[in-house]
Amino acid sequence: MQKKICLITGANSGIGKASAVQIAEKGFHVIIACRNPSKGQKALQEIRHKSKSDSIELMHVDMSLQSSVKDLAMNINEKYGVLDVIIQNAAIFDITQKEIAYTEEKIESIWATNHLGPVLLTELLLSALKRSPQGRIITIASKGLVAMPFLQVNLQDPEFQARTFNVTKAYYQSKMAQLMYTYWLSEQLKGTKVTANCIRVPSVKVDLNKYPDLSKIAKSLYSLKMKFALSPEDMGRTYAALAASEEVGEITGKYFDEHSSLVKSSKYSIDFNNIERVMDLTMGYIKQRA
């Protein structure tokens, strides 16, 4: 029997890498899509070793660039033509970032990487997902949204061009947009065998050495926070469950926490008028560069 295929973006470290191991152990062929070739190659070998599976493949993608996203989608469509699971794990959140940064395509980098890239990749792979007996789309949001019950996507200025840039606000705005995209997508996919669900990720242990410019006080605070954080392996189990469990095979348009339990999101995020406005904005960015 042919293996199911799972694509995981940003799988060279953290939850993405841990979930790649667990999903490969379940018998999937796993494609890890990474931006950095050397880190991706190192992760590839580690995932193969830990999962005891050779059915792991590395592909390149820079999720901040729509041109790179299109190349990845083309490679998968041409090579396989079918895709069973996509996990939109890749995201950026550099807690030391103070100034706004733009991609080579001149879009604010967090908005481009965390929201526009995943939407475009999903849209380009929908036909392949529909060819699966039961395609699954998994997007990633953050438990931090709970502390921001009034957060909205700024429809006039999602890129902080006319307002003061704040990396935390930019990150959570992108995660709100991903959650709303999931709700929208599940409606678009009614009548198909493809599901779309979102995972609410809490604090997960990270290597603070990734942030050499972090102040001593901030490093101490984050070190304390990490003591109570989940391990990537624990969080990866939820990814793997939504990717492979038969119990969630027909569930769509839902929001799951780290224990694979259903949770609710803000009133703003579930209002379909708001969702439509966010998606009109989103598709405008994508169509302009089609």
C-alpha positions, 0 to 999 in steps of 0.5 A: 500500500502506498504511503500517505504523504505529509508536508511539514514546513519549518521542520528543521527544528523545534515542534516541526522536527519533533512532529516529523519524527512522530508522523514518520513513525506512523508510516507516512512519507514526510516532506520537510520543507526548510529555508536553510539547506544546511540546517535542513540536511542536518534535520533530515538525518536526525529525523531519519535516525530517530524515526528509523525511517528512510521515507523522509525527504527535504525540499527547499522553501522560503515561506516569506517569498511567494516565488519560493512558495510557488516553486515548492508547490510546483515540485510537489504537484509534479512529483506526487500529484497527491498530498494527504497532510500539510502542516503549516508550521513555519513561522518567525517570531524574533523576540529581539526584533525592534525594527520593521523588516521587509522581504525581497518582495517588499512585504513586511516579513512577519505578515509575509512568512506567517500568513501570506506564505501559508495561505498561498501554499495551501491554495496551490496544493488544494488540488493535490489534497483533494486527490487524497482519500482524506486530505488534511490541512493543519494551521498553527495559531498561538495560545497567546491570543487568549491574552488578547481577546480584542486583537483584530487584524488591521485591515488598513495597515497589516504591515505597520507602514503607518503605525509603530512596528511591534514584533509581538503585535505583528506576530499575533496579528499573523496568527489571528489571520491564520486562525480566521483563514482556517475557519474560512477554508473549512467553509470553502471545502464543504462537500470535499473530503479535505478538512482544515483545522488549527492548533493553538500552541502554548509556550514551547521550550526553545534554545535561547542561544538563538537570541544572542542579543537578548538582554540579561533581564529578558533572558532570565525571564524567558528562562523562567518561562521555559521551565513551565513550557512544553517540550517540542516532543509533547507538542508534536504529539498533537500535530501527529494526532491531527495528521493521522488519527482516524478520530479527527478524520471528519472534523473540520473548522475546529480549534484544538489545544495542546491536548487535542481538545477543542477550544473556542476563539474570540468573538471577532475571529469567528464572525464571518463578516470579519473573516471575509474582510481578512480573506479579501485583504489576504487574497489581494496580496496573493493575486497581485503577485500571481 
